[in-house]
Every structure is written in C-alpha cells, then in structure tokens.
Amino acid sequence: MANQDAALAATPGTVAPSAAVQSFAAPTVESPWIVAIAVMLATFMEVLDTAIASVALPYIAGSLSASTDEATWVLTSYLVANAIVLPASNWFAMRIGRKRFFLICVAIFTASSFACGAAPTLGFILMARVLQGAGGGALQPLSQSILLESFPPEKRGVAMAVFGFGVVCAPVLGPTLGGWLTDAYSWRYAFYINIPVGILAMLMIGRFVKDPPNMRGSKSFSFDGIGLGTLVVWIGCLQIILDKGQEDDWFGATWIRWAALLLAVSFVWFVWHSWHSKHPLVNLRVLKNWNFSIGCVLILMFGISIYSTVTVLPLFYQELLGYTAFTAGVVVAPRGLGSIVAMPVIAYLSEKIDARYLLTFGFVLFAVTTLYMGSVTTELSPWTLLIPILITGFGVGFIFVPISTQAYGTLPREEIGAASGLYNLMRNIGGSIGVSLSTTLLTRRSLVHQSEMTNYSAISGQQFQSALQTQAGALSTHFGPAHTRYPAELQLYSRLLYQATDWAFVDVFRWLALLCLSGAGIVWLFKRVQKGRPPVGAGAH
C-alpha cells in the first residue's frame, strides 16, 4: 500500500487517499468494540461541543460583556478552524502516524476546552475556540478510518452505524446537557465537561488503537503550504466580513473593502493553485465530476440551513420567550430524536428507492417545517413547535446519508480521498456562513421592522397617544402623574422592539425554508447512481 500511495502521489492529477477512507491492513485488536468506544468518545465529544454552546450564547454574551451577535463568533470561529484543518488532516496522519496525530488532536481539543471555560474576555475565548476547532477538525475522519479498519469487511456496515449513531446522538444531548450545565452551574461547565471525556479518550486510544505498520512515518508527498496559507486567508477574511460587517456598515467601512479585496485575491490564488498544483491541499480537480460538484453545492446549502436553525431557535426561546438555557435545550432536543428515528428508515429505503427521491423528500420536509416555524408568535407554548422540530430532524436524516451517496457515487475510488476533504470543507464553510448570516439578518430585519412600525404609527397620531396615555396611567402610581411620560415611552418602545424582533425571526425562518426548497430542485441535477456504493467520508455535525 505504501508503494501504491507513492505511485498515486507521483501521478499528475491525483493525490494520496484521505485518512478518512484509505484502506490499510487492519491491525490486530482483541475487540473492535473497544476500539469503537475509544474513537467514538473523541468524535462524540467534538460533535457534542458544536451543539452544546448554542444554548449558552446569551449567557456567554452577558458574562463577557458582549452582544449576542458577538457571542455567535464563539460558534463561527470554531467552525472556520475546523474547516481549515480538515483538508490537512490526511497529510499529518501520513507524516507523523495516525494514532499519534489522533492523540495530539484530542489533547489540543481537551486543553483548549479548559481555556474556553476559563476565558476572562471575548477575545480570549475566541482564540481558545479557534484552537479547539483546529484540534477537533480531524477527529471525525480519523475515527471513521479507524472504525472501518478495526471491523472485518462483513461488519463494516455495523461500524458505520456506530459512527452515524454517535454523530446523530450528540446533537440530541448537546443542547439539553449544555442548558442544564449553564443553569445549574455556569456556561463554563459546558466546556469543562470535555476535560474528563478527553482524558479518558486519550487513555483508551493510547492503549487500544494501533497504527497499520505501513502508515507510520509515510513521506509520500510534500505539504502544500501555499494551499493552506491561501485557504486560511480567504476563509478568515470571509468570516470576519460576515461577522463584523453588520457593526461597521459593510462596505461603508474602509477596512471591509480592503478585507474584501484580500478575500478575492486569496480566493482566486487558492483556486488557481489548487487546480494546477501536482499535490494540492484541496484537490479541486474532483469538481470535474458532475455529481460531486452538485453534492458540494447541496452540502453547502445544507450547512447553511441546519446551522442557522440550530443557532436561531434557542435564541428565539431565550431572548423573546424568556426560557432558561436548560428549557430551551429540552425544547430543541427533539430534532436529534427525529434524526435517530430516520436512520433505520433510510438504511432500509436507500437500497430500494432512488436517492434523489429521498433527498427531495428530506429537503421539502425541512422546508415545510421551517416555514411553519416562520409563523411563530411570542405567545406560543413550549410544546407548539415540538412536532415541527421533531419532523425537521427526521427530514435532516433523509438529507444526511443520500446526499453523500449521490456525491461520491460516480467518483473513481482513488479520488474519494481528495473529494472527502473538499466535501467536509464545504459543509463547515456553509455552517459558518449560516450562523453569521442568520444573526446578521436578525439584527437588520429587526431594524427594518422597527422603522416600518414607527412609520405607520406617528408620535402625534391618535393610536400612539392613546397607548401612551394608557401606559402613563398604569405607571402613575409608581412615578407620580408628572413623571410618567418618559417611562411610558420606554415601555412602548420595549413592546415595539419585542414585536420587531419576533418578525425578524419569522423572516429568517421563511428565508431558510426558501433555501431548502431550492435544494429540493437542485437535487434533480444529480445523475442516477448505481446501487451498492456506500457513502464514504460524509460525517457531519
């Protein structure tokens, strides 16, 4: 296999297979289930951490003197670092050994989790989250490859079921566990909980996981420093513009115009270099495959949709309805339960029904339930959205597996490794874009609705004056008749802001529904894939 990798590396237009899908002679282990527990502890911890912080955002913002918009950088910084490390994970695994690299990643993730919990300022926690994302970026593909090699070929379906169950269960527990820890102790414990899990994972990986002998110290190809550098620059600029643009009036700020120019230059350089380099960090030449190109577009859209919903829904419950973090976590948890229910259904139907029909069903179901969420008011009960959230999770299950089946289904086996890095990169970029855009839209649409309501309710108008007098009368016993006008105006403005924010959430949900409906149409650009090719390397948060 080492000779085969070297031959691939020496052939123009090819790269060595990814660590996520590469086949090596499986090392001898006493029980593959012990190995599965060891590697899934790390993967479960990494996936859990993506969801566990979402319900704690208002508490993080309040504790670190930041706005809610700024607190969402805690999510986006993690996703960006995660996306950048994903394509480089195979090179590190081949160069220093997969087990050693796995241990290093778990150690970085665990140490940075402590730093996140101990962060005294917003800047400190953002730096810690970048490190945490860098440490967690390689955990899923490494876990996948170790599982595939630990189980015999006839049981690899079971191995992928274990992997899928882990990445689906973590989002179920994440919001609920994060909410309980935040309410009962502090938001900091949502990060501290990774420490014992990380230490246990390191001990088990060190004891039970073995490297295939022909993978240790491989030096089959050199590292693509230019590819990584340009990737870091354009993704970093994109995320900074998305996160800070709302605050600084977008292109009205000089620094944003310069950042946009740097983004354009670095992106063009990255594309040109990745297309023409012999051994690029991200092999864009796999985009010549039609199905894979469509798959990348759809996984980007799916990342935007799912991460936007994961971020926006807890904010709605906490900021508008006054729910605690734990209650908000419990309310949104059924999404994961719906995905768990969908997995065996997908396993049964995927061999009988064209994946394009399953994808269409998933996207339409996601769109319909998200559109229903677009009718939310501030008077709903905790159970009003229970069924839509559950159905949303069920629809996600019908997207998660079939989209990877279609994307990888027509690729030559030797190109799947390169495709896996790009596929996961697109998923994470979509997630970071989704989080940033959804929070930006909440702010902007809230301002738009405030302006519209004040335009239709003039201060001198009878409706406003009547409401003002009623509110002043209610406050007169507290402030006295002569001092009620200002607090009465504040009360009315508070109601206006409350309603404008509610309508902003409605707008975001409706636009997400439109995006999902667009995905249902794009699905039919896929070419039909023959049955019997399992999805590879499509792990998702």
PAVOVEX-105648 format. One line per field, with one value per residue (C-alpha): x, y, z; residue number from 1. Coordinates in steps of 0.1 Angstrom, whole numbers, plus 2048, in hexadecimal, padded with zeros to 3 digits. Layout:
REM residues N
X: (X / ...)
Y: (Y / ...)
Z: (Z / ...)
i: (NUM / ...)
REM end
This chain:
REM residues 541
X: (800 / 81D / 829 / 806 / 804 / 825 / 81A / 7FA / 80E / 825 / 809 / 7FD / 7DA / 7D8 / 7DE / 7E2 / 7C1 / 7B3 / 7B8 / 792 / 78F / 7B1 / 7B4 / 7D1 / 7D6 / 7C2 / 7D7 / 7D0 / 7BA / 7A9 / 787 / 77D / 762 / 77C / 78C / 76A / 763 / 786 / 783 / 75E / 764 / 77A / 761 / 743 / 755 / 75D / 73A / 72B / 73F / 730 / 70D / 713 / 71E / 700 / 6E8 / 703 / 709 / 6F4 / 705 / 728 / 71F / 713 / 731 / 74B / 73A / 732 / 714 / 701 / 70F / 733 / 72B / 723 / 748 / 74D / 73C / 74A / 76E / 76C / 75C / 776 / 794 / 783 / 77F / 7A3 / 7B2 / 79C / 7AF / 7D1 / 7C8 / 7D2 / 7F5 / 7FC / 7EE / 805 / 824 / 824 / 80D / 7E8 / 7E7 / 800 / 7ED / 7CC / 7DA / 7E8 / 7C7 / 7B4 / 7CE / 7CA / 7A4 / 7A4 / 7BD / 7AB / 78A / 799 / 7A5 / 781 / 772 / 78B / 78A / 788 / 781 / 770 / 791 / 7A0 / 783 / 784 / 7A9 / 7A2 / 785 / 79C / 7B4 / 797 / 78A / 7AD / 7B1 / 78E / 790 / 7A1 / 78F / 771 / 785 / 79F / 784 / 773 / 792 / 79C / 779 / 779 / 79A / 792 / 774 / 775 / 767 / 746 / 740 / 74A / 726 / 723 / 742 / 732 / 711 / 725 / 735 / 714 / 703 / 71E / 71C / 6F6 / 6F2 / 70A / 6F4 / 6D7 / 6EA / 6FE / 6E3 / 6D3 / 6F4 / 702 / 6E2 / 6E2 / 707 / 701 / 6E3 / 6F0 / 714 / 721 / 726 / 74A / 742 / 735 / 75A / 768 / 754 / 76B / 789 / 781 / 774 / 793 / 7AA / 797 / 798 / 7BE / 7C3 / 7AE / 7BD / 7E0 / 7D8 / 7C2 / 7C7 / 7E3 / 7F1 / 7F4 / 819 / 81B / 80C / 826 / 83D / 832 / 841 / 830 / 829 / 833 / 81D / 80B / 813 / 806 / 7E5 / 7E1 / 7EC / 7D4 / 7B8 / 7BE / 7BE / 79E / 78A / 796 / 78D / 76B / 762 / 76F / 75A / 73B / 740 / 74A / 738 / 718 / 72A / 73F / 725 / 733 / 745 / 740 / 75F / 781 / 790 / 774 / 77B / 79F / 795 / 77E / 79B / 7B2 / 796 / 793 / 7B8 / 7BF / 7A1 / 7AB / 7CF / 7C2 / 7AC / 7C8 / 7E2 / 7CB / 7C1 / 7E4 / 7F9 / 805 / 7FD / 7E5 / 7D8 / 7B4 / 7B2 / 798 / 79C / 783 / 769 / 76B / 754 / 731 / 720 / 73B / 738 / 713 / 719 / 730 / 716 / 6FB / 711 / 71A / 6F4 / 6ED / 708 / 6F9 / 6D6 / 6DE / 6F7 / 6E0 / 6C3 / 6D9 / 6E4 / 6C4 / 6AB / 6BB / 6BF / 69A / 690 / 6A9 / 6A8 / 683 / 671 / 689 / 691 / 6AE / 6CB / 6C0 / 69C / 6A7 / 6BE / 6A2 / 68A / 6A3 / 6B0 / 694 / 6A6 / 6C1 / 6A7 / 697 / 6B8 / 6BD / 69B / 6A3 / 6C4 / 6B6 / 69B / 6B6 / 6CA / 6AC / 6A1 / 6C3 / 6C6 / 6A3 / 69D / 6B0 / 6C4 / 6B7 / 694 / 6A0 / 6B3 / 695 / 680 / 699 / 69E / 678 / 671 / 68C / 67D / 659 / 662 / 679 / 65D / 645 / 65F / 65C / 63A / 646 / 639 / 643 / 625 / 62E / 633 / 651 / 63E / 632 / 652 / 658 / 64A / 65A / 67C / 679 / 66F / 68C / 6A4 / 693 / 697 / 6BC / 6C1 / 6B4 / 6CE / 6ED / 6F3 / 6E4 / 6F7 / 718 / 70D / 706 / 724 / 73D / 72A / 73A / 75D / 77A / 785 / 7A8 / 798 / 781 / 79D / 7A2 / 77D / 776 / 78C / 77A / 758 / 75D / 76D / 74E / 737 / 74A / 74C / 727 / 722 / 737 / 726 / 704 / 70B / 718 / 6FD / 6E0 / 6EC / 6F3 / 6D0 / 6C0 / 6D0 / 6C9 / 6A6 / 69E / 6A9 / 695 / 675 / 67B / 67D / 65D / 649 / 653 / 64B / 627 / 623 / 62C / 634 / 619 / 600 / 5E1 / 5EB / 60D / 600 / 5E4 / 5FD / 615 / 5F9 / 5EE / 612 / 618 / 5F9 / 605 / 627 / 619 / 618 / 63D / 64B / 630 / 61A / 634 / 650 / 640 / 645 / 669 / 665 / 645 / 657 / 672 / 658 / 648 / 66A / 672 / 652 / 65A / 67D / 66F / 657 / 671 / 689 / 66D / 667 / 68C / 68C / 66F / 682 / 6A0 / 68C / 679 / 699 / 6A8 / 689 / 68E / 6B3 / 6A8 / 68E / 6AA / 6BE / 6A1 / 6A3 / 6C9 / 6C7 / 6BA / 6DA / 6EA / 6F0 / 6E2 / 6FB / 6FD / 6F3 / 70D / 726 / 726 / 72B / 74F / 75D / 73D / 73D / 729 / 722)
Y: (800 / 818 / 812 / 818 / 839 / 844 / 83B / 84F / 86C / 86B / 86B / 88D / 895 / 87D / 87E / 864 / 858 / 869 / 85B / 85A / 840 / 831 / 80B / 7FC / 7DA / 7DA / 7D7 / 7BA / 7C4 / 7B0 / 7BF / 7D9 / 7E5 / 7F2 / 805 / 812 / 81F / 82F / 842 / 84B / 85B / 875 / 879 / 87B / 896 / 8AA / 8A8 / 8AF / 8CF / 8DD / 8DB / 8E0 / 904 / 910 / 912 / 923 / 941 / 95A / 951 / 953 / 975 / 982 / 974 / 982 / 9A4 / 99C / 99E / 980 / 986 / 985 / 966 / 953 / 957 / 93B / 924 / 932 / 933 / 90E / 905 / 918 / 909 / 8E7 / 8EC / 8F7 / 8D9 / 8BF / 8BF / 8BD / 8A0 / 885 / 894 / 896 / 872 / 865 / 878 / 873 / 855 / 854 / 849 / 864 / 87E / 873 / 876 / 898 / 8A4 / 897 / 8A7 / 8C9 / 8C6 / 8BE / 8D9 / 8F3 / 8E9 / 8F2 / 914 / 91A / 914 / 92A / 946 / 969 / 97C / 978 / 979 / 95E / 946 / 94C / 943 / 924 / 91A / 91D / 905 / 8EE / 8EE / 8E7 / 8C9 / 8BC / 8BF / 89E / 889 / 87E / 872 / 861 / 850 / 845 / 835 / 824 / 815 / 808 / 7F7 / 7E9 / 7D5 / 7B9 / 7C2 / 7AF / 7C5 / 7E7 / 7F0 / 7EC / 802 / 81E / 819 / 81F / 83E / 84B / 845 / 858 / 877 / 877 / 871 / 88D / 8A9 / 89A / 89C / 8BC / 8D7 / 8C5 / 8BE / 8E0 / 8F1 / 8DD / 8E4 / 909 / 90C / 8F6 / 901 / 919 / 91A / 913 / 8EF / 8E9 / 8EA / 8DB / 8BB / 8B3 / 8AF / 88E / 880 / 88B / 87C / 85B / 85B / 861 / 844 / 82C / 837 / 833 / 810 / 801 / 813 / 807 / 815 / 800 / 7F9 / 807 / 828 / 833 / 84F / 84F / 86B / 865 / 88A / 8AC / 8C4 / 8DF / 8FE / 916 / 904 / 905 / 92A / 936 / 921 / 930 / 953 / 952 / 93E / 955 / 975 / 967 / 95F / 981 / 993 / 97F / 983 / 9A8 / 9B5 / 9BD / 9D1 / 9E6 / 9ED / 9D3 / 9E3 / A05 / 9FC / A00 / 9E1 / 9CB / 9D6 / 9CD / 9AC / 9A4 / 9AB / 994 / 97A / 97C / 97A / 95E / 94A / 94D / 943 / 926 / 919 / 91E / 90D / 8F0 / 8EA / 8E9 / 8DC / 8B8 / 8B0 / 8CB / 8CD / 8CE / 8BD / 8D2 / 8BC / 8A4 / 8BF / 8B3 / 897 / 8A4 / 892 / 89C / 8C1 / 8C0 / 8AE / 8CA / 8E5 / 8D2 / 8CA / 8F0 / 8F8 / 8DD / 8EB / 90E / 901 / 8E9 / 8FF / 91E / 90B / 8FD / 920 / 934 / 91E / 91E / 944 / 948 / 934 / 946 / 96A / 96D / 953 / 956 / 931 / 925 / 914 / 8F2 / 8F7 / 903 / 8E5 / 8CD / 8DE / 8DB / 8B8 / 8A5 / 8AE / 894 / 87B / 87F / 879 / 859 / 84C / 854 / 841 / 81D / 829 / 837 / 817 / 803 / 81B / 824 / 802 / 803 / 827 / 840 / 857 / 875 / 86E / 86A / 88B / 89D / 890 / 89B / 8BE / 8C3 / 8B7 / 8CD / 8EB / 8E5 / 8E2 / 900 / 914 / 90A / 917 / 937 / 93C / 93F / 958 / 963 / 950 / 92D / 912 / 8FB / 8DF / 8F3 / 8EC / 8C9 / 8B6 / 8CE / 8CB / 8A5 / 8A4 / 8BB / 8A2 / 886 / 89A / 8A0 / 87A / 878 / 891 / 886 / 864 / 866 / 886 / 875 / 856 / 86B / 882 / 865 / 84C / 853 / 85B / 843 / 833 / 843 / 866 / 861 / 86B / 88D / 892 / 88B / 8A8 / 8C0 / 8B3 / 8B8 / 8DA / 8E5 / 8D8 / 8EC / 90C / 909 / 906 / 924 / 939 / 92E / 938 / 95A / 962 / 957 / 96E / 98A / 987 / 987 / 9A8 / 9B8 / 9AC / 9B7 / 9DA / 9D9 / 9CF / 9EA / A04 / 9F7 / 9F7 / A1A / A26 / A19 / A25 / A4A / A59 / A73 / A59 / A50 / A2B / A33 / A4E / A37 / A1B / A34 / A42 / A1E / A15 / A35 / A2F / A0C / A1B / A39 / A26 / A1F / A3F / A59 / A6A / A84 / A6B / A4F / A5A / A4F / A2C / A28 / A2F / A16 / 9FB / A01 / A00 / 9E0 / 9D1 / 9DE / 9CE / 9AE / 9AB / 9B6 / 99B / 981 / 98A / 989 / 964 / 95E / 96C / 956 / 936 / 93E / 945 / 925 / 913 / 923 / 917 / 8F3 / 8F4 / 8FF / 8E1 / 8CA / 8D7 / 8D4 / 8B0 / 8A7 / 8B2 / 893 / 876 / 855 / 840 / 81A / 808 / 7F8 / 815 / 81F / 844 / 84B / 867 / 87A / 880 / 89E / 8B0)
Z: (800 / 807 / 7E3 / 7D6 / 7E9 / 7DB / 7B8 / 7BD / 7CA / 7AC / 793 / 786 / 790 / 7AD / 7D2 / 7ED / 7FB / 81A / 83C / 83E / 823 / 81E / 820 / 833 / 842 / 862 / 881 / 898 / 8B5 / 8D0 / 8CB / 8B1 / 8C8 / 8E1 / 8C5 / 8BA / 8DD / 8DF / 8BE / 8C1 / 8E3 / 8D1 / 8B4 / 8CB / 8E0 / 8C0 / 8B2 / 8D4 / 8D7 / 8B8 / 8C6 / 8EB / 8E7 / 8D3 / 8F1 / 906 / 8EE / 901 / 922 / 911 / 904 / 925 / 938 / 920 / 91A / 8F6 / 8E0 / 8D4 / 8B1 / 8BE / 8D3 / 8B3 / 8A9 / 8C3 / 8AA / 88A / 895 / 89E / 87D / 869 / 87B / 877 / 852 / 84C / 85E / 84D / 82B / 83D / 854 / 83B / 836 / 85C / 861 / 846 / 852 / 877 / 87A / 87E / 8A2 / 8AD / 899 / 8A8 / 8CB / 8C4 / 8B7 / 8D5 / 8EC / 8DB / 8DC / 901 / 90B / 8F7 / 906 / 928 / 919 / 90C / 92E / 940 / 926 / 937 / 916 / 8F5 / 8E2 / 8F8 / 8F3 / 8CD / 8CC / 8E1 / 8CA / 8AC / 8BC / 8C6 / 8A3 / 896 / 8AE / 8A5 / 880 / 87A / 894 / 87E / 85F / 875 / 88A / 86A / 85B / 87C / 87F / 85B / 860 / 883 / 877 / 85E / 83B / 841 / 860 / 853 / 84F / 875 / 879 / 865 / 878 / 899 / 889 / 87C / 89E / 8B0 / 89A / 89B / 8C0 / 8CA / 8BD / 8D1 / 8F2 / 8E9 / 8EE / 90C / 91E / 916 / 923 / 943 / 94A / 943 / 95A / 976 / 976 / 95B / 935 / 93C / 946 / 923 / 919 / 939 / 933 / 916 / 92D / 93E / 91D / 90A / 924 / 923 / 8FD / 8FD / 915 / 901 / 8DF / 8ED / 8FA / 8DF / 8BE / 8A7 / 887 / 868 / 865 / 841 / 84C / 865 / 85B / 836 / 822 / 801 / 7F9 / 805 / 818 / 804 / 817 / 7FD / 7FC / 821 / 823 / 809 / 818 / 83A / 82C / 816 / 830 / 84C / 838 / 82E / 852 / 85F / 845 / 84D / 873 / 874 / 856 / 868 / 882 / 86A / 84F / 837 / 819 / 829 / 83E / 82D / 83F / 832 / 80E / 813 / 823 / 806 / 7ED / 801 / 801 / 7DB / 7D4 / 7ED / 7E0 / 7BC / 7C5 / 7D9 / 7BC / 7A2 / 7B8 / 7C3 / 79F / 790 / 7AD / 7AB / 7CF / 7DC / 7FF / 7F0 / 7CE / 7BC / 79D / 7AC / 7A4 / 780 / 78C / 787 / 7A4 / 7BC / 7B2 / 7B8 / 7D9 / 7E4 / 7DB / 7EF / 80D / 80E / 80E / 827 / 83E / 83C / 844 / 860 / 873 / 86F / 87E / 89A / 8A3 / 89E / 8AF / 8D2 / 8CF / 8C8 / 8E6 / 8FD / 8F1 / 8E9 / 8FF / 91D / 91E / 933 / 920 / 92D / 922 / 900 / 8FD / 905 / 8EC / 8CF / 8D7 / 8C4 / 8A4 / 8AC / 8B5 / 893 / 882 / 897 / 88C / 868 / 867 / 866 / 84D / 836 / 83A / 82E / 812 / 803 / 7F2 / 7E4 / 7DA / 7C5 / 7DD / 7CA / 7D6 / 7F9 / 7F7 / 7E9 / 805 / 81F / 811 / 80C / 82F / 83E / 82A / 834 / 859 / 858 / 846 / 862 / 87B / 867 / 876 / 89A / 8B2 / 8D5 / 8E3 / 8DA / 8F4 / 8F9 / 8E6 / 8C8 / 8B3 / 8C1 / 8A3 / 889 / 89A / 89C / 877 / 86E / 87D / 86A / 84A / 851 / 853 / 82F / 824 / 837 / 828 / 805 / 7FD / 803 / 7F0 / 7D1 / 7D5 / 7D7 / 7C2 / 7A1 / 7AD / 7A5 / 7C6 / 7C5 / 7C4 / 7E2 / 7FB / 7EB / 7E7 / 80C / 817 / 7FF / 808 / 82D / 827 / 815 / 831 / 84B / 836 / 831 / 857 / 85F / 844 / 850 / 874 / 86A / 851 / 867 / 884 / 86C / 85D / 880 / 887 / 866 / 862 / 886 / 87D / 85D / 870 / 88A / 86F / 85E / 87E / 887 / 864 / 868 / 88C / 88D / 8AF / 8AA / 89F / 8B3 / 8B6 / 8C5 / 8DC / 8E9 / 8F0 / 901 / 918 / 921 / 92A / 93D / 951 / 95B / 966 / 979 / 99A / 997 / 989 / 990 / 976 / 96D / 965 / 952 / 92D / 92A / 93A / 926 / 906 / 910 / 916 / 8F4 / 8E3 / 8F5 / 8E7 / 8C4 / 8C6 / 8D3 / 8B6 / 89C / 8A9 / 8A6 / 882 / 87B / 887 / 870 / 852 / 859 / 85C / 83B / 828 / 835 / 828 / 806 / 806 / 80E / 7F2 / 7DA / 7E6 / 7DD / 7B9 / 7B7 / 7C1 / 79F / 78F / 79D / 785 / 790 / 7A5 / 7A4 / 7C3 / 7DA / 7DE / 803 / 80D / 818 / 82C / 830 / 855 / 860 / 880)
i: (1 / 2 / 3 / 4 / 5 / 6 / 7 / 8 / 9 / 10 / 11 / 12 / 13 / 14 / 15 / 16 / 17 / 18 / 19 / 20 / 21 / 22 / 23 / 24 / 25 / 26 / 27 / 28 / 29 / 30 / 31 / 32 / 33 / 34 / 35 / 36 / 37 / 38 / 39 / 40 / 41 / 42 / 43 / 44 / 45 / 46 / 47 / 48 / 49 / 50 / 51 / 52 / 53 / 54 / 55 / 56 / 57 / 58 / 59 / 60 / 61 / 62 / 63 / 64 / 65 / 66 / 67 / 68 / 69 / 70 / 71 / 72 / 73 / 74 / 75 / 76 / 77 / 78 / 79 / 80 / 81 / 82 / 83 / 84 / 85 / 86 / 87 / 88 / 89 / 90 / 91 / 92 / 93 / 94 / 95 / 96 / 97 / 98 / 99 / 100 / 101 / 102 / 103 / 104 / 105 / 106 / 107 / 108 / 109 / 110 / 111 / 112 / 113 / 114 / 115 / 116 / 117 / 118 / 119 / 120 / 121 / 122 / 123 / 124 / 125 / 126 / 127 / 128 / 129 / 130 / 131 / 132 / 133 / 134 / 135 / 136 / 137 / 138 / 139 / 140 / 141 / 142 / 143 / 144 / 145 / 146 / 147 / 148 / 149 / 150 / 151 / 152 / 153 / 154 / 155 / 156 / 157 / 158 / 159 / 160 / 161 / 162 / 163 / 164 / 165 / 166 / 167 / 168 / 169 / 170 / 171 / 172 / 173 / 174 / 175 / 176 / 177 / 178 / 179 / 180 / 181 / 182 / 183 / 184 / 185 / 186 / 187 / 188 / 189 / 190 / 191 / 192 / 193 / 194 / 195 / 196 / 197 / 198 / 199 / 200 / 201 / 202 / 203 / 204 / 205 / 206 / 207 / 208 / 209 / 210 / 211 / 212 / 213 / 214 / 215 / 216 / 217 / 218 / 219 / 220 / 221 / 222 / 223 / 224 / 225 / 226 / 227 / 228 / 229 / 230 / 231 / 232 / 233 / 234 / 235 / 236 / 237 / 238 / 239 / 240 / 241 / 242 / 243 / 244 / 245 / 246 / 247 / 248 / 249 / 250 / 251 / 252 / 253 / 254 / 255 / 256 / 257 / 258 / 259 / 260 / 261 / 262 / 263 / 264 / 265 / 266 / 267 / 268 / 269 / 270 / 271 / 272 / 273 / 274 / 275 / 276 / 277 / 278 / 279 / 280 / 281 / 282 / 283 / 284 / 285 / 286 / 287 / 288 / 289 / 290 / 291 / 292 / 293 / 294 / 295 / 296 / 297 / 298 / 299 / 300 / 301 / 302 / 303 / 304 / 305 / 306 / 307 / 308 / 309 / 310 / 311 / 312 / 313 / 314 / 315 / 316 / 317 / 318 / 319 / 320 / 321 / 322 / 323 / 324 / 325 / 326 / 327 / 328 / 329 / 330 / 331 / 332 / 333 / 334 / 335 / 336 / 337 / 338 / 339 / 340 / 341 / 342 / 343 / 344 / 345 / 346 / 347 / 348 / 349 / 350 / 351 / 352 / 353 / 354 / 355 / 356 / 357 / 358 / 359 / 360 / 361 / 362 / 363 / 364 / 365 / 366 / 367 / 368 / 369 / 370 / 371 / 372 / 373 / 374 / 375 / 376 / 377 / 378 / 379 / 380 / 381 / 382 / 383 / 384 / 385 / 386 / 387 / 388 / 389 / 390 / 391 / 392 / 393 / 394 / 395 / 396 / 397 / 398 / 399 / 400 / 401 / 402 / 403 / 404 / 405 / 406 / 407 / 408 / 409 / 410 / 411 / 412 / 413 / 414 / 415 / 416 / 417 / 418 / 419 / 420 / 421 / 422 / 423 / 424 / 425 / 426 / 427 / 428 / 429 / 430 / 431 / 432 / 433 / 434 / 435 / 436 / 437 / 438 / 439 / 440 / 441 / 442 / 443 / 444 / 445 / 446 / 447 / 448 / 449 / 450 / 451 / 452 / 453 / 454 / 455 / 456 / 457 / 458 / 459 / 460 / 461 / 462 / 463 / 464 / 465 / 466 / 467 / 468 / 469 / 470 / 471 / 472 / 473 / 474 / 475 / 476 / 477 / 478 / 479 / 480 / 481 / 482 / 483 / 484 / 485 / 486 / 487 / 488 / 489 / 490 / 491 / 492 / 493 / 494 / 495 / 496 / 497 / 498 / 499 / 500 / 501 / 502 / 503 / 504 / 505 / 506 / 507 / 508 / 509 / 510 / 511 / 512 / 513 / 514 / 515 / 516 / 517 / 518 / 519 / 520 / 521 / 522 / 523 / 524 / 525 / 526 / 527 / 528 / 529 / 530 / 531 / 532 / 533 / 534 / 535 / 536 / 537 / 538 / 539 / 540 / 541)
REM end
